[in-house]
Amino acid sequence: MTNFGQPYIVVEDGDYGGRRELYLKHHHDGRDLDLTYAERTLEYVHQIWGRPVHLESRQGEKRMILTCKEDGVQKIEV
């Protein structure tokens, strides 16, 4: 088990789209994120960052992006 069982998430871009939005990426190691926990965590990161926050990950074989803005978290499969 790497990273003591915690998901490995890195900052990909601190000025995503030239809009000062934060873009995070989860390095999937075969274990999916707990989406409920990820959404709550993104809400806290959004409060700290003060701008929209995006998290790229995978659920199984599907790539997805969670985006947190003032109106909550949206999940988009890409």
PyMOL commands that place a pseudoatom at each C-alpha (Angstrom):
pseudoatom trace, name=CA, resn=MET, resi=1, chain=A, elem=C, hetatm=0, pos=[0.000, 0.000, 0.000]
pseudoatom trace, name=CA, resn=THR, resi=2, chain=A, elem=C, hetatm=0, pos=[1.457, 3.336, -0.991]
pseudoatom trace, name=CA, resn=ASN, resi=3, chain=A, elem=C, hetatm=0, pos=[0.918, 6.731, 0.634]
pseudoatom trace, name=CA, resn=PHE, resi=4, chain=A, elem=C, hetatm=0, pos=[-0.338, 4.913, 3.773]
pseudoatom trace, name=CA, resn=GLY, resi=5, chain=A, elem=C, hetatm=0, pos=[-3.666, 4.135, 2.077]
pseudoatom trace, name=CA, resn=GLN, resi=6, chain=A, elem=C, hetatm=0, pos=[-4.464, 7.775, 1.323]
pseudoatom trace, name=CA, resn=PRO, resi=7, chain=A, elem=C, hetatm=0, pos=[-5.269, 8.861, -2.243]
pseudoatom trace, name=CA, resn=TYR, resi=8, chain=A, elem=C, hetatm=0, pos=[-2.406, 10.495, -4.109]
pseudoatom trace, name=CA, resn=ILE, resi=9, chain=A, elem=C, hetatm=0, pos=[-3.667, 13.862, -5.382]
pseudoatom trace, name=CA, resn=VAL, resi=10, chain=A, elem=C, hetatm=0, pos=[-1.458, 16.550, -6.919]
pseudoatom trace, name=CA, resn=VAL, resi=11, chain=A, elem=C, hetatm=0, pos=[-1.945, 20.109, -8.116]
pseudoatom trace, name=CA, resn=GLU, resi=12, chain=A, elem=C, hetatm=0, pos=[-1.873, 20.069, -11.919]
pseudoatom trace, name=CA, resn=ASP, resi=13, chain=A, elem=C, hetatm=0, pos=[-2.615, 23.772, -12.419]
pseudoatom trace, name=CA, resn=GLY, resi=14, chain=A, elem=C, hetatm=0, pos=[-3.143, 26.688, -10.024]
pseudoatom trace, name=CA, resn=ASP, resi=15, chain=A, elem=C, hetatm=0, pos=[-4.351, 28.983, -12.814]
pseudoatom trace, name=CA, resn=TYR, resi=16, chain=A, elem=C, hetatm=0, pos=[-6.540, 26.592, -14.782]
pseudoatom trace, name=CA, resn=GLY, resi=17, chain=A, elem=C, hetatm=0, pos=[-8.019, 28.235, -17.863]
pseudoatom trace, name=CA, resn=GLY, resi=18, chain=A, elem=C, hetatm=0, pos=[-6.321, 31.504, -16.916]
pseudoatom trace, name=CA, resn=ARG, resi=19, chain=A, elem=C, hetatm=0, pos=[-9.074, 32.031, -14.327]
pseudoatom trace, name=CA, resn=ARG, resi=20, chain=A, elem=C, hetatm=0, pos=[-7.121, 31.262, -11.098]
pseudoatom trace, name=CA, resn=GLU, resi=21, chain=A, elem=C, hetatm=0, pos=[-9.085, 28.037, -10.739]
pseudoatom trace, name=CA, resn=LEU, resi=22, chain=A, elem=C, hetatm=0, pos=[-7.415, 25.068, -9.040]
pseudoatom trace, name=CA, resn=TYR, resi=23, chain=A, elem=C, hetatm=0, pos=[-7.064, 21.825, -11.024]
pseudoatom trace, name=CA, resn=LEU, resi=24, chain=A, elem=C, hetatm=0, pos=[-6.208, 18.707, -9.013]
pseudoatom trace, name=CA, resn=LYS, resi=25, chain=A, elem=C, hetatm=0, pos=[-5.499, 15.240, -10.331]
pseudoatom trace, name=CA, resn=HIS, resi=26, chain=A, elem=C, hetatm=0, pos=[-5.938, 11.931, -8.523]
pseudoatom trace, name=CA, resn=HIS, resi=27, chain=A, elem=C, hetatm=0, pos=[-3.328, 9.354, -9.518]
pseudoatom trace, name=CA, resn=HIS, resi=28, chain=A, elem=C, hetatm=0, pos=[-5.567, 6.287, -9.701]
pseudoatom trace, name=CA, resn=ASP, resi=29, chain=A, elem=C, hetatm=0, pos=[-3.849, 3.151, -8.394]
pseudoatom trace, name=CA, resn=GLY, resi=30, chain=A, elem=C, hetatm=0, pos=[-6.771, 0.814, -8.957]
pseudoatom trace, name=CA, resn=ARG, resi=31, chain=A, elem=C, hetatm=0, pos=[-8.780, 2.101, -5.996]
pseudoatom trace, name=CA, resn=ASP, resi=32, chain=A, elem=C, hetatm=0, pos=[-11.619, 4.540, -6.662]
pseudoatom trace, name=CA, resn=LEU, resi=33, chain=A, elem=C, hetatm=0, pos=[-12.173, 7.615, -4.541]
pseudoatom trace, name=CA, resn=ASP, resi=34, chain=A, elem=C, hetatm=0, pos=[-15.018, 7.669, -2.052]
pseudoatom trace, name=CA, resn=LEU, resi=35, chain=A, elem=C, hetatm=0, pos=[-17.112, 10.236, -3.950]
pseudoatom trace, name=CA, resn=THR, resi=36, chain=A, elem=C, hetatm=0, pos=[-19.075, 11.430, -0.925]
pseudoatom trace, name=CA, resn=TYR, resi=37, chain=A, elem=C, hetatm=0, pos=[-15.859, 12.167, 0.961]
pseudoatom trace, name=CA, resn=ALA, resi=38, chain=A, elem=C, hetatm=0, pos=[-14.224, 13.697, -2.142]
pseudoatom trace, name=CA, resn=GLU, resi=39, chain=A, elem=C, hetatm=0, pos=[-17.164, 16.064, -2.681]
pseudoatom trace, name=CA, resn=ARG, resi=40, chain=A, elem=C, hetatm=0, pos=[-17.116, 17.261, 0.934]
pseudoatom trace, name=CA, resn=THR, resi=41, chain=A, elem=C, hetatm=0, pos=[-13.363, 17.734, 0.784]
pseudoatom trace, name=CA, resn=LEU, resi=42, chain=A, elem=C, hetatm=0, pos=[-13.640, 19.747, -2.459]
pseudoatom trace, name=CA, resn=GLU, resi=43, chain=A, elem=C, hetatm=0, pos=[-16.138, 22.043, -0.758]
pseudoatom trace, name=CA, resn=TYR, resi=44, chain=A, elem=C, hetatm=0, pos=[-13.564, 22.777, 1.964]
pseudoatom trace, name=CA, resn=VAL, resi=45, chain=A, elem=C, hetatm=0, pos=[-10.778, 23.307, -0.564]
pseudoatom trace, name=CA, resn=HIS, resi=46, chain=A, elem=C, hetatm=0, pos=[-13.091, 25.656, -2.479]
pseudoatom trace, name=CA, resn=GLN, resi=47, chain=A, elem=C, hetatm=0, pos=[-13.651, 27.690, 0.706]
pseudoatom trace, name=CA, resn=ILE, resi=48, chain=A, elem=C, hetatm=0, pos=[-9.897, 28.041, 1.178]
pseudoatom trace, name=CA, resn=TRP, resi=49, chain=A, elem=C, hetatm=0, pos=[-9.061, 28.669, -2.496]
pseudoatom trace, name=CA, resn=GLY, resi=50, chain=A, elem=C, hetatm=0, pos=[-11.942, 31.085, -3.052]
pseudoatom trace, name=CA, resn=ARG, resi=51, chain=A, elem=C, hetatm=0, pos=[-12.346, 30.072, -6.698]
pseudoatom trace, name=CA, resn=PRO, resi=52, chain=A, elem=C, hetatm=0, pos=[-13.688, 26.969, -8.493]
pseudoatom trace, name=CA, resn=VAL, resi=53, chain=A, elem=C, hetatm=0, pos=[-11.807, 23.742, -7.813]
pseudoatom trace, name=CA, resn=HIS, resi=54, chain=A, elem=C, hetatm=0, pos=[-11.637, 20.781, -10.218]
pseudoatom trace, name=CA, resn=LEU, resi=55, chain=A, elem=C, hetatm=0, pos=[-10.581, 17.217, -9.399]
pseudoatom trace, name=CA, resn=GLU, resi=56, chain=A, elem=C, hetatm=0, pos=[-9.836, 14.724, -12.163]
pseudoatom trace, name=CA, resn=SER, resi=57, chain=A, elem=C, hetatm=0, pos=[-10.083, 11.039, -11.300]
pseudoatom trace, name=CA, resn=ARG, resi=58, chain=A, elem=C, hetatm=0, pos=[-11.473, 7.726, -12.494]
pseudoatom trace, name=CA, resn=GLN, resi=59, chain=A, elem=C, hetatm=0, pos=[-14.315, 5.546, -11.320]
pseudoatom trace, name=CA, resn=GLY, resi=60, chain=A, elem=C, hetatm=0, pos=[-13.554, 2.125, -12.718]
pseudoatom trace, name=CA, resn=GLU, resi=61, chain=A, elem=C, hetatm=0, pos=[-12.663, 2.722, -16.354]
pseudoatom trace, name=CA, resn=LYS, resi=62, chain=A, elem=C, hetatm=0, pos=[-14.526, 6.037, -16.662]
pseudoatom trace, name=CA, resn=ARG, resi=63, chain=A, elem=C, hetatm=0, pos=[-12.630, 9.319, -16.408]
pseudoatom trace, name=CA, resn=MET, resi=64, chain=A, elem=C, hetatm=0, pos=[-14.457, 12.042, -14.509]
pseudoatom trace, name=CA, resn=ILE, resi=65, chain=A, elem=C, hetatm=0, pos=[-14.026, 15.570, -13.266]
pseudoatom trace, name=CA, resn=LEU, resi=66, chain=A, elem=C, hetatm=0, pos=[-15.592, 16.854, -10.060]
pseudoatom trace, name=CA, resn=THR, resi=67, chain=A, elem=C, hetatm=0, pos=[-16.011, 20.626, -10.038]
pseudoatom trace, name=CA, resn=CYS, resi=68, chain=A, elem=C, hetatm=0, pos=[-16.876, 22.638, -6.951]
pseudoatom trace, name=CA, resn=LYS, resi=69, chain=A, elem=C, hetatm=0, pos=[-18.240, 26.161, -7.338]
pseudoatom trace, name=CA, resn=GLU, resi=70, chain=A, elem=C, hetatm=0, pos=[-20.380, 28.384, -5.128]
pseudoatom trace, name=CA, resn=ASP, resi=71, chain=A, elem=C, hetatm=0, pos=[-23.496, 26.404, -6.082]
pseudoatom trace, name=CA, resn=GLY, resi=72, chain=A, elem=C, hetatm=0, pos=[-22.031, 23.011, -5.084]
pseudoatom trace, name=CA, resn=VAL, resi=73, chain=A, elem=C, hetatm=0, pos=[-20.240, 20.071, -6.673]
pseudoatom trace, name=CA, resn=GLN, resi=74, chain=A, elem=C, hetatm=0, pos=[-20.926, 18.772, -10.173]
pseudoatom trace, name=CA, resn=LYS, resi=75, chain=A, elem=C, hetatm=0, pos=[-19.675, 15.460, -11.577]
pseudoatom trace, name=CA, resn=ILE, resi=76, chain=A, elem=C, hetatm=0, pos=[-18.914, 15.241, -15.297]
pseudoatom trace, name=CA, resn=GLU, resi=77, chain=A, elem=C, hetatm=0, pos=[-17.865, 12.017, -17.021]
pseudoatom trace, name=CA, resn=VAL, resi=78, chain=A, elem=C, hetatm=0, pos=[-15.419, 12.635, -19.853]
for i in range(1, 78): cmd.bond("trace and resi %d" % i, "trace and resi %d" % (i + 1))
show_as sticks, trace
zoom trace
